[in-house]
Amino acid sequence: MEKINISQHFSQFQGSSGPEVIGEINGSSIKLEKLQGEFDWQQHDDKDELLYVIKGRLLMMYHERNIWVEAGELIVIPKGVAYKIFVPNGECHTLFIEPNQHLQAKLKRCS
């Protein structure tokens, strides 16, 4: 059992980077990721996800509405809900908690 310095992890990232798994809890991975720009639509039919914005802001786009998530805020993405992430300016430092089976499912940037 060791403490984790999140700021130190982000300072070691080069540009838009991640995800970096920094821990696990109850079969879920805790991941850090620097996000920039717009990402493709995605959906996980079997598990919920948690996204916490540490620095910056992002727009969570759903088919029925959009939600701004600011630094210090989190959002739970329910299973089966399609979403798209957009970071309009600069970069956004995020912490994700998601089931281990989605570990390889890195956010894919729009072309």
C-alpha positions as CSV (number, residue, x, y, z in Angstrom):
1,M,0.0,0.0,0.0
2,E,1.6,3.2,-1.2
3,K,0.3,6.7,-1.8
4,I,0.1,8.0,-5.4
5,N,1.1,11.5,-6.4
6,I,-1.2,12.3,-9.3
7,S,0.4,15.6,-10.2
8,Q,3.8,13.9,-10.5
9,H,2.3,11.3,-12.8
10,F,0.9,14.0,-15.1
11,S,4.1,15.9,-15.1
12,Q,5.8,12.9,-16.6
13,F,3.3,12.7,-19.5
14,Q,4.4,14.0,-22.9
15,G,1.6,15.9,-24.6
16,S,-1.7,14.1,-25.0
17,S,-0.9,10.9,-23.3
18,G,-2.2,7.9,-21.5
19,P,-3.9,6.0,-20.3
20,E,-1.6,5.1,-17.4
21,V,-3.0,2.6,-14.9
22,I,-2.1,3.9,-11.4
23,G,-4.1,1.4,-9.4
24,E,-6.8,-1.2,-9.2
25,I,-9.9,-1.5,-6.9
26,N,-12.5,-4.2,-6.9
27,G,-11.8,-5.4,-10.4
28,S,-11.6,-1.9,-11.9
29,S,-8.6,0.1,-13.1
30,I,-7.8,3.6,-12.0
31,K,-6.3,5.4,-15.0
32,L,-4.9,8.8,-15.7
33,E,-5.1,10.3,-19.1
34,K,-4.3,13.7,-20.7
35,L,-7.0,14.5,-23.3
36,Q,-6.9,17.0,-26.2
37,G,-9.3,17.5,-29.1
38,E,-12.3,15.4,-30.1
39,F,-12.8,11.7,-29.7
40,D,-14.9,9.1,-31.5
41,W,-18.3,7.9,-30.1
42,Q,-18.0,5.0,-27.8
43,Q,-20.3,2.8,-25.6
44,H,-19.8,0.1,-23.0
45,D,-22.8,-2.1,-22.8
46,D,-21.8,-4.1,-19.7
47,K,-20.3,-1.7,-17.1
48,D,-20.5,1.9,-15.8
49,E,-17.5,4.2,-15.9
50,L,-16.4,7.1,-13.7
51,L,-14.6,10.1,-15.2
52,Y,-13.1,12.8,-12.9
53,V,-11.6,16.0,-14.3
54,I,-8.5,17.0,-12.4
55,K,-7.5,20.0,-14.6
56,G,-9.2,21.7,-17.5
57,R,-12.6,21.1,-18.8
58,L,-14.3,18.8,-21.3
59,L,-17.7,18.4,-23.0
60,M,-19.4,15.1,-22.5
61,M,-21.6,14.7,-25.6
62,Y,-24.5,12.3,-25.5
63,H,-27.1,11.9,-28.2
64,E,-29.8,13.6,-26.1
65,R,-27.7,16.4,-24.5
66,N,-24.2,17.7,-23.7
67,I,-22.7,18.3,-20.3
68,W,-19.7,20.4,-19.4
69,V,-17.4,18.8,-16.8
70,E,-15.1,21.2,-15.1
71,A,-12.0,20.6,-12.9
72,G,-13.0,19.1,-9.6
73,E,-16.2,17.5,-11.0
74,L,-16.9,13.9,-12.0
75,I,-19.5,12.2,-14.1
76,V,-20.6,8.6,-14.1
77,I,-21.2,7.2,-17.5
78,P,-24.0,4.5,-17.2
79,K,-23.6,1.3,-19.1
80,G,-25.2,1.2,-22.5
81,V,-25.0,5.0,-23.0
82,A,-23.1,6.3,-26.1
83,Y,-20.9,9.2,-25.5
84,K,-18.2,11.4,-27.1
85,I,-15.6,13.5,-25.4
86,F,-14.5,16.9,-26.7
87,V,-11.8,19.1,-25.2
88,P,-12.1,22.4,-27.0
89,N,-9.1,24.2,-25.6
90,G,-5.7,23.0,-24.4
91,E,-5.6,19.7,-22.5
92,C,-7.7,18.1,-19.8
93,H,-6.2,15.9,-17.1
94,T,-8.6,13.1,-16.2
95,L,-8.9,10.1,-13.9
96,F,-11.0,7.2,-15.1
97,I,-12.3,4.3,-13.1
98,E,-13.5,1.5,-15.3
99,P,-13.7,-2.3,-15.3
100,N,-10.5,-4.1,-16.2
101,Q,-11.9,-5.7,-19.3
102,H,-12.0,-2.2,-20.9
103,L,-8.3,-1.6,-20.1
104,Q,-7.3,-1.9,-23.7
105,A,-10.1,0.4,-24.9
106,K,-8.1,3.6,-25.1
107,L,-10.1,6.7,-26.2
108,K,-9.8,7.0,-30.0
109,R,-9.3,10.5,-31.4
110,C,-11.5,11.6,-34.3
111,S,-9.8,11.7,-37.7
